[in-house]
């Protein structure tokens, strides 16, 4: 297992990113960082449910894109480069209405100009809820 991160990062440091904007509103938090994987959690609250009381598919996409985008930005040298979402897809496999979701994000491709991430979203029982792929463009900061 090869370490993919540009430098060492703590969970606390990563959560400073997640505590802001939409991710903060939805309660998304980093829970684990491994040499080649970032894991985040999101509680299933009314904020992420659709009118029928189950998880909104769009919330799964926000979770997937958020973890993948942050992961890309942990891989690149942040003074001069940034990762920005380019394409995301998601297959919603199972409905869920309570508990906590966990998104497991691993790299499929880490190139100079793009990254591709595989994100598996599971519930607390390890049931697969959603699979997603995120492509991130690596751009030069101006």
N, C-alpha and C positions, 0 to 999 in steps of 0.2 A: 504494500500500500504506500503510494507516494504522496507526500504532503503537497497540496496544491496552492495553499494560501501564500500571498506575497510576503506576509510577515505574521508573527504571532498575534492572535486576537483573543480577547477574553469574552466570555458570555456577557459580562457587564458592558463592555465596549460595544458589542454588537447590539445589545438591547437599547443603547442610547439612540441608535438608528431606528429600531423598531418602535420605540416609544413615541415617535413623532408621526404626524400626518395620519393617513388612513389606517396604517398598521397599528398605531397607538389607539385609535378609536375602536378598532375591532379586537384589541387585546392580544395581538400577535406578538409572541416573545420567542427569542432563541432559547433553546433548552440544552443543546449539545453541539459541540464542534469537534469533529474528528479530523484526521489528516486529509480525508477526501470527501467529507460529507458535512452538511449543515442541517440541523434538525430544529424546527420551530413548532410551536403549539398555537392553537387558537381555540378559545372556549366557544361552544355553541350557545349563543345567547339570541335574544330576539333581534339583535342588530344584524345577524347573519342568516335569519330564516326568511323563507317566502311565506305568503299568506296562508298556506296549508299547514304551517308549523314545522316544516322540515328545512334542512340546510338549503339555502339558495345556491344554485350552481355558480353564480357569479362570485359568491364568497369564496368558493374553492379556487376559482381562477385568481382572485386577489391574493389568496394565500400562496398559491403556486408562483405567481409572477413576483410577489414580494420576496420570497425566500431565494428564488433564482437570481433576481436582480441584485440583492444584497450579496449573495455568494459571488457573483461576477465582480462586484466592486471590492471584494476581499481578495480576489485573485490578482487584479491589476495593480500597477503602481499608481496610487491615487492622486499624486500631485499633478500628473500630466494626462492621465487617462480616466475614462469613466465608462461603465457599462450601462446601456439603455435598452429596454425591452424592444424587440423587433417583431416577434411573433410568439403567440402562446396558443396552445390548444389543450383541451381537456376532455377526457372521457369520464362521465359521471356513472359510476358502477353500482352504487348502493345509496339508499337514502339513510339519513340519520337525523335525529331531532334533539339529542341531548348529549352532554359529555364534553370531551375535549378532542380536537383533531390534532394529529401530528403530521407534519410534512417533512419527508426525508428527501433531501436534495443532493444529487450526485452529478458529476460532470460526465457528459458523453463526448464532448469535444471542447478543448481549450486552445483556440487559435489566437493569432495576433489581432485579428479583426472581428472575430465572433466567438461566442461560447454557446454551447447547446447543453441544456440541463434536463435531467430526468427527475421529476418530482412525483413521489408516491405519497398520497394522503391517506392516512389510516385513522381509525378510531382507537379508543382505549383498549379494545379487545383485539387489536391488530388486524381487524377486517379492512380490506382495501375499499376505500370510498371513492377515490378519484385517482386517475393517472394523468399526468400532464407533461408536456414538453415545452420548454421555453428557449427561444433563440434570443441572444443578447448581442447587440452590436457594440463593439469596443471603439469608442471615439476619442479623439484627442481633445482635451479641454482647451478652450481659447481664452 
